[in-house]
Amino acid sequence: MDFKTFFIVIVTVIFGMILGISLKDRIYTEVDILKKKYKDNKKPIFIYVLIFLAGLLIGIVTMLILKANLINSLSGWISGIGTWAAVVVSLWLATGRKSRLKINHGQSIDQQKHKEINFIAYNLSDISMSLKFYGIKKPNDELYQSDKTYEYERVKAGEYQARNLGLDFIKHNLKISDNYKGDIISCFAEPDGNLHCEVINWKEEMLKFEKLRQKY
């Protein structure tokens, strides 16, 4: 390999690494979408794969029987098919595990007496997932409210994603006061649009803020 070819290879590799790093969050999100689609259709896919493997096995066995000189290859073919079947079963079992996502919230008051509600999504599963904070709304509202449009972020197994909204922002955008007697809903979204939500009783929330205020 001459120097020019070597240089082009090195530059191409570095460019590929930079591009991969810059697009990793998007790649993760697309992978999550594909995994979600597969999980929704894994049973028929698994059946089709088994039918394909069974047909392939029958065809190979028939061919080997008809060609006696290849009969010694039978064990190798069966071993290979068995390996592929094991891989398919392993993937099916692995993707069949249900993710466990817990949505929770908390209260905070900073030194300037600014009140916030902290919205948290805990990933309690053993697989990573992409999530973004969708926002809050009253039960009968159609639109969710948020201080900005969030992007999907990767939440590793055992970790969490937290978003904060000021109490004044919530009351102003949902058009409620401290005396509101209903609920509000907070949601996090997966890339496929699946929402994970929590219902928060506003009256209880105001009591928690009152207790928290007394500590300061």
Secondary structure, 3 states (H helix, E strand, C coil): CCHHHHHHHHHHHHHHHHHHHHCHHHHHHHHHHHHHHHHHCHHHHHHHHHHHHHHHHHHHHHHHHHCHHHHHHHHHHHHHHHHHHHHHHHHHHHHCCCCCEEEEEEEEECCCCCEEEEEEEEECCCCCEEEEEEEEECCCCCCCECCCCCCCEEECCCCEEEEEEEHHHHHHHHCCCCCCCCEEEEEEECCCCCEEEEEEEHHHHHHHHHHHHHCC
